Amino acid sequence: MLNRSLPGILAAVLALALWAGAAGHWPQAHLPTPLAVLAALEKAAASGELWRHLAATLGRVVVSFVLAMSLGTAVGCLLGRSPLINRLFGGWLLVLLNLPALVVIILAYIWFGLTEAAAVFAVALNKLPHVAVTVREGSRALDPALEEMAIVFQWSRWRRLRHILLPHLVPYLFAAARSGLALIWKIVLVVEMLGRSNGVGFQIHLLFQVFDVAGILAYSLAFIAVIQAVEWGVLRRWEARCVRWRG
């Protein structure tokens, strides 16, 4: 286990060394040292502000992620399994993919007000087409022989979905989940900066107004650590469990 983790540990140590070296040649106000960022992180944690804002942002990320993955998977399967529906509505995915996230956020706040529902809707809508495109391509790649087998044995639609399509889509779903998690939390920060009164994005906006770079880096690194913990502690274990049938 140690040998497998050693390259990652060495990379982290090297990054910290480069950061500390660069900080020594830049004004402290522009690039604080790792120790200064750590001090800002400890201060925010001790006051309780860090945990409050992290919890708010994480809650929005989780709700938006679940909505985007659920709806995106359903849309992707529908488009991938039906050429007619794909011809009719597939073009809208391209429109949504190229629609700037900032535009979606602003329109959601104008249409629905500066509410939590508008914030979550904007984030989920920005991620939904990415999930749908990934799942659509996975659905298209399904071996036709498996479908023919299911028809011969007269399997129901639910049984085909559970035992053929979903196991086939597992790699695509986890690819969409990983990219989605990285994208969603970045969009959540923008949503919070523009229209929420709590969260990491809101706090970063306040720190930017007073040019507190150490505080900005402290909050950013704290949430990156949370997302990495989700990746290592949840997604990787879940993926290993879902594909263990492959041997």
DRENDO-1510 file (C-alpha; in Angstrom, 1 decimal, always signed):
<recs>
REC; n; res; u; v; w
REC; 1; MET; +0.0; +0.0; +0.0 .
REC; 2; LEU; +2.8; +2.4; +0.9 .
REC; 3; ASN; +4.6; +1.7; -2.4 .
REC; 4; ARG; +1.4; +2.6; -4.3 .
REC; 5; SER; +0.9; +5.8; -2.4 .
REC; 6; LEU; +4.6; +6.9; -2.5 .
REC; 7; PRO; +4.4; +8.6; -5.9 .
REC; 8; GLY; +1.4; +10.7; -4.9 .
REC; 9; ILE; +3.1; +11.7; -1.6 .
REC; 10; LEU; +6.3; +12.7; -3.4 .
REC; 11; ALA; +4.2; +14.7; -5.9 .
REC; 12; ALA; +2.4; +16.6; -3.0 .
REC; 13; VAL; +5.7; +17.3; -1.2 .
REC; 14; LEU; +7.2; +18.6; -4.5 .
REC; 15; ALA; +4.2; +20.8; -5.1 .
REC; 16; LEU; +4.5; +22.3; -1.6 .
REC; 17; ALA; +8.2; +22.9; -2.0 .
REC; 18; LEU; +7.6; +24.7; -5.3 .
REC; 19; TRP; +4.8; +26.7; -3.8 .
REC; 20; ALA; +7.0; +27.7; -0.8 .
REC; 21; GLY; +9.8; +28.6; -3.1 .
REC; 22; ALA; +7.6; +30.7; -5.4 .
REC; 23; ALA; +6.0; +32.5; -2.4 .
REC; 24; GLY; +9.5; +33.6; -1.3 .
REC; 25; HIS; +9.9; +35.6; -4.5 .
REC; 26; TRP; +6.4; +37.1; -4.5 .
REC; 27; PRO; +4.8; +39.6; -2.3 .
REC; 28; GLN; +3.0; +37.9; +0.6 .
REC; 29; ALA; -0.2; +39.6; -0.3 .
REC; 30; HIS; -0.2; +38.1; -3.8 .
REC; 31; LEU; +1.1; +34.6; -3.0 .
REC; 32; PRO; +1.1; +33.6; +0.7 .
REC; 33; THR; +3.2; +30.7; +1.9 .
REC; 34; PRO; +1.7; +27.3; +2.7 .
REC; 35; LEU; +2.1; +28.1; +6.4 .
REC; 36; ALA; +0.1; +31.4; +6.0 .
REC; 37; VAL; -2.7; +29.5; +4.2 .
REC; 38; LEU; -2.6; +26.8; +6.9 .
REC; 39; ALA; -3.0; +29.5; +9.6 .
REC; 40; ALA; -6.0; +31.0; +7.7 .
REC; 41; LEU; -7.5; +27.6; +7.5 .
REC; 42; GLU; -7.1; +26.9; +11.2 .
REC; 43; LYS; -8.6; +30.4; +12.0 .
REC; 44; ALA; -11.7; +29.7; +9.9 .
REC; 45; ALA; -12.1; +26.2; +11.3 .
REC; 46; ALA; -11.8; +27.4; +14.9 .
REC; 47; SER; -14.4; +30.1; +14.3 .
REC; 48; GLY; -16.8; +27.6; +12.8 .
REC; 49; GLU; -17.2; +29.6; +9.6 .
REC; 50; LEU; -15.3; +27.0; +7.6 .
REC; 51; TRP; -17.6; +24.2; +8.5 .
REC; 52; ARG; -20.8; +26.2; +8.0 .
REC; 53; HIS; -19.8; +27.3; +4.5 .
REC; 54; LEU; -18.5; +23.9; +3.6 .
REC; 55; ALA; -21.7; +22.2; +4.7 .
REC; 56; ALA; -23.8; +24.7; +2.6 .
REC; 57; THR; -21.8; +24.2; -0.5 .
REC; 58; LEU; -21.6; +20.4; -0.1 .
REC; 59; GLY; -25.3; +20.2; +0.3 .
REC; 60; ARG; -25.9; +22.1; -3.0 .
REC; 61; VAL; -23.3; +19.9; -4.7 .
REC; 62; VAL; -25.0; +16.7; -3.6 .
REC; 63; VAL; -28.5; +17.7; -4.6 .
REC; 64; SER; -27.4; +19.1; -8.0 .
REC; 65; PHE; -25.2; +16.0; -8.6 .
REC; 66; VAL; -28.1; +13.6; -7.9 .
REC; 67; LEU; -30.5; +15.5; -10.1 .
REC; 68; ALA; -28.0; +15.9; -13.0 .
REC; 69; MET; -27.0; +12.2; -12.9 .
REC; 70; SER; -30.5; +10.9; -12.6 .
REC; 71; LEU; -32.1; +13.0; -15.3 .
REC; 72; GLY; -29.0; +12.9; -17.5 .
REC; 73; THR; -28.9; +9.1; -17.3 .
REC; 74; ALA; -32.5; +8.8; -18.2 .
REC; 75; VAL; -32.2; +11.2; -21.1 .
REC; 76; GLY; -29.0; +9.6; -22.4 .
REC; 77; CYS; -30.5; +6.1; -22.3 .
REC; 78; LEU; -33.6; +7.3; -24.1 .
REC; 79; LEU; -31.6; +9.1; -26.9 .
REC; 80; GLY; -29.1; +6.2; -27.2 .
REC; 81; ARG; -31.7; +3.5; -27.5 .
REC; 82; SER; -34.1; +5.4; -29.9 .
REC; 83; PRO; -32.7; +6.8; -33.1 .
REC; 84; LEU; -35.9; +8.6; -33.8 .
REC; 85; ILE; -35.9; +10.4; -30.4 .
REC; 86; ASN; -32.2; +11.2; -30.9 .
REC; 87; ARG; -32.9; +12.8; -34.2 .
REC; 88; LEU; -35.7; +14.9; -32.8 .
REC; 89; PHE; -34.1; +16.0; -29.6 .
REC; 90; GLY; -30.4; +15.3; -29.8 .
REC; 91; GLY; -29.7; +18.7; -31.2 .
REC; 92; TRP; -30.8; +20.3; -27.9 .
REC; 93; LEU; -28.0; +18.6; -26.1 .
REC; 94; LEU; -25.5; +20.5; -28.4 .
REC; 95; VAL; -27.3; +23.7; -27.6 .
REC; 96; LEU; -27.1; +23.1; -23.8 .
REC; 97; LEU; -23.5; +22.0; -24.0 .
REC; 98; ASN; -22.5; +25.3; -25.7 .
REC; 99; LEU; -24.7; +27.5; -23.5 .
REC; 100; PRO; -22.4; +29.3; -21.0 .
REC; 101; ALA; -22.9; +28.3; -17.4 .
REC; 102; LEU; -23.0; +32.0; -16.4 .
REC; 103; VAL; -26.0; +32.6; -18.7 .
REC; 104; VAL; -27.9; +29.7; -17.2 .
REC; 105; ILE; -27.2; +30.9; -13.7 .
REC; 106; ILE; -28.3; +34.5; -14.4 .
REC; 107; LEU; -31.5; +33.4; -16.2 .
REC; 108; ALA; -32.4; +31.0; -13.4 .
REC; 109; TYR; -32.0; +33.8; -10.8 .
REC; 110; ILE; -34.1; +36.2; -13.0 .
REC; 111; TRP; -36.8; +33.7; -13.7 .
REC; 112; PHE; -37.1; +32.1; -10.2 .
REC; 113; GLY; -35.5; +34.7; -7.9 .
REC; 114; LEU; -32.5; +34.4; -5.7 .
REC; 115; THR; -33.7; +31.1; -4.1 .
REC; 116; GLU; -32.1; +27.8; -3.3 .
REC; 117; ALA; -34.2; +26.1; -5.9 .
REC; 118; ALA; -33.0; +28.4; -8.6 .
REC; 119; ALA; -29.4; +27.8; -7.6 .
REC; 120; VAL; -29.7; +24.0; -7.6 .
REC; 121; PHE; -31.7; +24.1; -10.9 .
REC; 122; ALA; -29.0; +26.2; -12.6 .
REC; 123; VAL; -26.2; +23.9; -11.5 .
REC; 124; ALA; -28.0; +20.7; -12.4 .
REC; 125; LEU; -29.0; +22.0; -15.8 .
REC; 126; ASN; -25.4; +22.9; -16.6 .
REC; 127; LYS; -24.3; +19.4; -15.9 .
REC; 128; LEU; -27.2; +17.4; -17.3 .
REC; 129; PRO; -26.2; +17.5; -21.0 .
REC; 130; HIS; -22.7; +16.3; -20.2 .
REC; 131; VAL; -24.1; +13.2; -18.4 .
REC; 132; ALA; -26.7; +12.6; -21.2 .
REC; 133; VAL; -24.0; +12.7; -24.0 .
REC; 134; THR; -21.8; +10.3; -22.1 .
REC; 135; VAL; -24.6; +7.8; -21.4 .
REC; 136; ARG; -26.0; +8.2; -24.9 .
REC; 137; GLU; -22.7; +7.1; -26.4 .
REC; 138; GLY; -22.5; +4.2; -23.9 .
REC; 139; SER; -26.0; +3.1; -24.9 .
REC; 140; ARG; -25.1; +3.1; -28.5 .
REC; 141; ALA; -22.1; +0.9; -27.9 .
REC; 142; LEU; -24.2; -1.9; -26.4 .
REC; 143; ASP; -23.5; -5.2; -28.2 .
REC; 144; PRO; -26.6; -6.0; -30.4 .
REC; 145; ALA; -26.1; -9.7; -29.7 .
REC; 146; LEU; -27.0; -9.1; -26.0 .
REC; 147; GLU; -30.2; -7.5; -27.0 .
REC; 148; GLU; -31.0; -10.4; -29.4 .
REC; 149; MET; -30.4; -12.9; -26.6 .
REC; 150; ALA; -32.8; -11.0; -24.3 .
REC; 151; ILE; -35.4; -11.0; -27.0 .
REC; 152; VAL; -35.0; -14.8; -27.6 .
REC; 153; PHE; -35.4; -15.5; -23.9 .
REC; 154; GLN; -38.3; -13.1; -23.7 .
REC; 155; TRP; -36.9; -10.9; -21.0 .
REC; 156; SER; -39.0; -7.9; -19.8 .
REC; 157; ARG; -37.8; -4.4; -20.3 .
REC; 158; TRP; -37.0; -4.0; -16.7 .
REC; 159; ARG; -34.9; -7.2; -16.7 .
REC; 160; ARG; -33.0; -6.0; -19.8 .
REC; 161; LEU; -32.3; -2.7; -18.1 .
REC; 162; ARG; -31.1; -4.3; -14.9 .
REC; 163; HIS; -29.0; -7.1; -16.2 .
REC; 164; ILE; -27.8; -5.9; -19.6 .
REC; 165; LEU; -27.9; -2.1; -20.1 .
REC; 166; LEU; -27.0; -0.9; -16.6 .
REC; 167; PRO; -24.0; -3.2; -16.1 .
REC; 168; HIS; -22.8; -2.2; -19.6 .
REC; 169; LEU; -23.1; +1.5; -18.7 .
REC; 170; VAL; -21.2; +1.3; -15.4 .
REC; 171; PRO; -17.9; +2.7; -16.8 .
REC; 172; TYR; -19.7; +5.5; -18.6 .
REC; 173; LEU; -21.7; +6.4; -15.5 .
REC; 174; PHE; -18.6; +6.6; -13.3 .
REC; 175; ALA; -16.8; +8.7; -16.0 .
REC; 176; ALA; -19.8; +11.0; -16.0 .
REC; 177; ALA; -19.9; +11.1; -12.2 .
REC; 178; ARG; -16.2; +12.0; -11.9 .
REC; 179; SER; -16.3; +14.8; -14.5 .
REC; 180; GLY; -19.6; +15.9; -13.1 .
REC; 181; LEU; -18.4; +16.2; -9.5 .
REC; 182; ALA; -15.5; +18.3; -10.7 .
REC; 183; LEU; -17.7; +20.5; -12.8 .
REC; 184; ILE; -20.6; +20.9; -10.5 .
REC; 185; TRP; -18.7; +22.2; -7.5 .
REC; 186; LYS; -17.0; +24.8; -9.6 .
REC; 187; ILE; -20.4; +26.0; -10.9 .
REC; 188; VAL; -21.8; +25.9; -7.4 .
REC; 189; LEU; -19.1; +28.4; -6.4 .
REC; 190; VAL; -20.2; +30.8; -9.2 .
REC; 191; VAL; -23.9; +30.4; -8.1 .
REC; 192; GLU; -23.0; +31.2; -4.5 .
REC; 193; MET; -21.0; +34.3; -5.6 .
REC; 194; LEU; -23.9; +35.7; -7.6 .
REC; 195; GLY; -26.9; +34.9; -5.4 .
REC; 196; ARG; -26.4; +33.1; -2.1 .
REC; 197; SER; -25.6; +34.3; +1.4 .
REC; 198; ASN; -23.5; +31.3; +2.4 .
REC; 199; GLY; -21.2; +28.7; +1.0 .
REC; 200; VAL; -17.6; +28.6; -0.1 .
REC; 201; GLY; -18.3; +30.7; -3.2 .
REC; 202; PHE; -20.0; +33.4; -1.1 .
REC; 203; GLN; -17.1; +33.4; +1.3 .
REC; 204; ILE; -14.5; +33.6; -1.4 .
REC; 205; HIS; -16.4; +36.6; -2.9 .
REC; 206; LEU; -16.1; +38.4; +0.5 .
REC; 207; LEU; -12.4; +37.5; +0.8 .
REC; 208; PHE; -11.8; +38.8; -2.7 .
REC; 209; GLN; -13.2; +42.2; -1.8 .
REC; 210; VAL; -10.5; +42.6; +0.9 .
REC; 211; PHE; -7.8; +40.8; -1.3 .
REC; 212; ASP; -7.3; +38.1; +1.3 .
REC; 213; VAL; -5.5; +35.6; -0.9 .
REC; 214; ALA; -4.6; +33.3; +2.1 .
REC; 215; GLY; -8.3; +33.0; +3.0 .
REC; 216; ILE; -9.3; +32.4; -0.6 .
REC; 217; LEU; -6.7; +29.6; -0.9 .
REC; 218; ALA; -7.7; +28.2; +2.5 .
REC; 219; TYR; -11.4; +27.8; +1.5 .
REC; 220; SER; -10.5; +26.5; -1.9 .
REC; 221; LEU; -8.1; +23.8; -0.6 .
REC; 222; ALA; -10.6; +22.8; +2.1 .
REC; 223; PHE; -13.3; +22.0; -0.4 .
REC; 224; ILE; -10.9; +20.3; -2.8 .
REC; 225; ALA; -10.0; +18.1; +0.1 .
REC; 226; VAL; -13.6; +17.3; +0.7 .
REC; 227; ILE; -14.1; +16.4; -3.0 .
REC; 228; GLN; -11.0; +14.2; -3.0 .
REC; 229; ALA; -12.3; +12.4; +0.1 .
REC; 230; VAL; -15.6; +11.7; -1.8 .
REC; 231; GLU; -13.7; +10.4; -4.7 .
REC; 232; TRP; -11.5; +8.0; -2.6 .
REC; 233; GLY; -14.0; +7.1; +0.0 .
REC; 234; VAL; -17.2; +6.8; -2.1 .
REC; 235; LEU; -16.8; +6.7; -5.8 .
REC; 236; ARG; -13.8; +4.4; -6.0 .
REC; 237; ARG; -15.2; +1.9; -3.5 .
REC; 238; TRP; -18.6; +2.0; -5.2 .
REC; 239; GLU; -17.0; +1.5; -8.6 .
REC; 240; ALA; -15.0; -1.5; -7.4 .
REC; 241; ARG; -18.2; -3.0; -6.0 .
REC; 242; CYS; -20.1; -2.5; -9.2 .
REC; 243; VAL; -17.5; -4.1; -11.5 .
REC; 244; ARG; -16.4; -6.9; -9.2 .
REC; 245; TRP; -18.6; -9.3; -11.3 .
REC; 246; ARG; -16.1; -8.9; -14.1 .
REC; 247; GLY; -13.5; -10.8; -12.1 .
</recs>
